[in-house]
Amino acid sequence: MGEPLPDVSKHKVIIIGAGIAGLAAATHLSQHNMNDFIVLEAQNRIGGRICSSKINDQQVELGAHWIHGVLGNPMYELALANGLVDITHRPKLPSIIAAATDGTKVPIQLLQETYEAYMCFLRRCEDYFTGAFDPPPGIHSVGEHVQLEIAIYLDKVQNNNVRKLQRLIFNCLLKRETCITGCNNMFDIDLVELGSYKELQGGNIALPGGYSSILDPIHNKLPPDCIKLNSRVTKIKWPSGIDNGTDSEDSDKTVIEVGGEDVTNETVYVHCDEKIYEADSIICTLPLGILKSNDIFCPKLPKYKEKSIGRLLYGVVDKIFLYYDRPFLSDDMDEILLLWDNDEIGDWSEKIYSFSKVNDTLLLGWLSGNEAEIMEKLDDKIIGEKCTDILRRFLKDPCIPYPSKCMCTRWKSNEFSLGSYTAIGVGSSQLDIEHIARPMHVNNNTIPIITFAGEHTHPNFYSTVHGAYLSGRAAAEMLVVCKREDEPLNTTVTNLGSWIQGLPLA
């Protein structure tokens, strides 16, 4: 092997991506005095899908919005430890109204009754994951099962008007569920696998400074200059034929061309435009959307990983922020559920299930799937005007003003994510997540050459920030353990989920 090329920068570990998974991995390595690492981030900022912006000096969260759960949530522990949570604040229960297209308001008791029935339907879907009993024959998706439950429920409702209103409420709640789950339609979500997602207790917690406020305390713990911004990875070259127990048909060692020179070794090379980095191990936190669309690995990942990447869903969920110069909604109106009077969605805007108050002069609407992709191609002004038409119609108020500013997220169009978060679609399973998370080793070495992290690699907390955070720590912990002479890595461990679930949270 010839002399190292001058344009190759060598490190023990390279972390790809400075989202929360990459930051968690970097922090964990640093805490264990493994400081010969760098983090390569394609964007000019850290955080990934934790992302904030401003509308007239008001901060808005374009990505992650809430900390999902308190008990056992490392993000809540971090926020609490850094004074980012106001523990004395007790949020008031939001005042929600549900309105039909003709402006009819649904009685709150009927809304509550319908919501409780819907949640019961969902809980029954989640029970199939334990295998205690089998789903009905021919029912494979959450959407199919919930619609069956709805039909049985509504068949017992005698009053035609009540039955119609409840049907509209159920439709609205199913649209809401697509934004929670991250899919186009609940018919896309595998029925048996719904229960694989574990919900932490404590509800959704909003940080007073926004979710993005949690990034600085994490970043501040890292060695200076370890994060290389504007460093987009274009190619990851790794020795093939090395992933023990896989279907690779390649030879034990592979010749890798690096800057015009061929070398044969057990090293991974990461290309960033004109720069090449060399490492013993990499932690790859690229989003599932990038893994789906990008032939960044050379040679390609093993077939079992590629198949699992292809099977999992990676949906798009977008937000619409409407900023007003003055308040116009009454104090007792915190959220407006939109009960569209149709079963089939026509215009993209009919996928918006509600508008909620962020504060007196800022409203937020959500939508998902195909309609979100259509919305992303439109100008913000057109979107704001359409939303105003909707509000005027459902509230029966032609004087509702147009927003002075409209800001929309466009996660599907975002070249660094190509979507929002992971869901388990019909035909995929928790096993696909574990396949992606499985580390890859070279020639029976205990130290993995490639480990994977990100929300799409956590078997129970996929789609969440805390899932991404825990996966990043787990990937780093595997490298830390390998360095401890008294704690050798058990090379038979192939399920990263067991590492993740066993990690302490603090």
C-alpha positions, 0 to 999 in steps of 0.5 A: 500500500502506498503513502497516504494521500494528502487529501485524506483526513484520518479519524477513528470514527466519522459520524454522518449527520448532525441531527439529534442522533449524530449529536447524541453519538458524538456526545457519548463518544466524548463523554468516554474520552473517544475524541478522535471523531468528526461529525459531517453535516451537509447543511449549514446548521445542526439539528436535522429535523429539529429546525426553527425559524421566525415570523415577525420575531416569533419563533416557530418550530418547522420540525419536531414540535413536542417532547412526546412523554415524560417518563423515560424520555431522555429529551425531557431529562435533558430539557429539565436538567438545562432549565428548558422546562417550566415545571410550575406551568400547568397548561390549561385544557384547550378549548376545541370546537368542531365545525362542519362546512356549513358552519354547524358546531358539534356539541362538545359532548358528542365530540368527546363521545366520538373521540373516546370511541375512536381511541378505543378502536385504535387501542384494539388495533394496537393489541394485535401486536402482542399476538394474544389474538388474530385480526379479522380475516382479510384485514391487514391495515389500520384503516381497514380495521378502524373503518370496520369498527366505525361501521359497526358503531354507527350502525347502532346510532338511531339519529341520522343527523348524529350519525352523519356528524359522528362520521365526519368526526371520525374522518377528521380524526383519521386525517389527524392520525395520518399526521401523527403516524406519518403516512398518506392514509391509515390504509397504508399502516400495517395493522399488526405492527401498530402496537410496536410503537411504544408511547411514553407516559406524560403527554406532549410537552412543549418547551417555552423556548421551542424544541430547538432550544435543546440543541445548544446544551448538547452541542456545548458539550462537544469538542470544539470544531468537531462538527464540519458544516456544509460537508455533504457526503457524496459517497461512502466506500466500504469493504464488501463481503464483510457483513457476517450472516448476510447475503453478500456474495462479494469477496472477503476484501474489496479494492477501493479506489481513493483519489486515484489510488487503489487500496485493499484494507478494512477501512471506510472512506467518506467522500465530501466534494473535494475532501476525503475522510478515512475512518475505522468506523462510521456511524451513519445517521442519514434519514430513511428518505436519503437511504431510500433515494441515494446510492451513496454506499459503494458497494451497495448495502447488503440486500437484506438492508436494501429490502428493509429500507424499501419496505418501510414507509417514510411519510411527509407531514407539513405545517402551515403557519398563519401570522396575523397583525391582530388577534381575531379568534375569541379566547375560548377557541384554541383549535378548530376541527374541520369536518369536511362533508365528503369521504373523498378528498378533492382539493389538497386543502381538504386534508387539513384536519384543524387549525390551532392557536400557537398564540393569539396572532399565530395559527397552525394547520397540519396536513400529510401525504399526497396533499402535503406534496401538492401544497409544497409546490404552491406559493405561500401567499396562495396557501394563506388565501386558501386557508382564509377561505376555509376559516371563513367557511367553517366559522361562518365569518366573511370578515376573517382577515388574510394572514399578513404572513404565511410560512409552510414547511416542505419536508418532502422537497427538502433535499436533506430529508426527503420526508418527515419520519418513519412508519411501518406500512402494510407488508413491513415490520419491526424486523425491518427496523432491526435489519437497518439498525444491525451493525456491519463488521469486517472480517470478524472484527469486534469493532463494527465498521458501520453502525446505523442510527436515527429515528428509523433504527429504533424498534419502539420509538421510531418517528420520534426525537427520543428514538433518534437520540437513544439510537445515536447513543446506542451506536456510540456505545457499541464502539465504546464497549469495544474499547473496554478490554474487560467488556468485549463486544459479543459479536452475536448481538445483531439487534441494536434494539436490545442495546437501545432499550438497555441504555440509561437515560441520563 
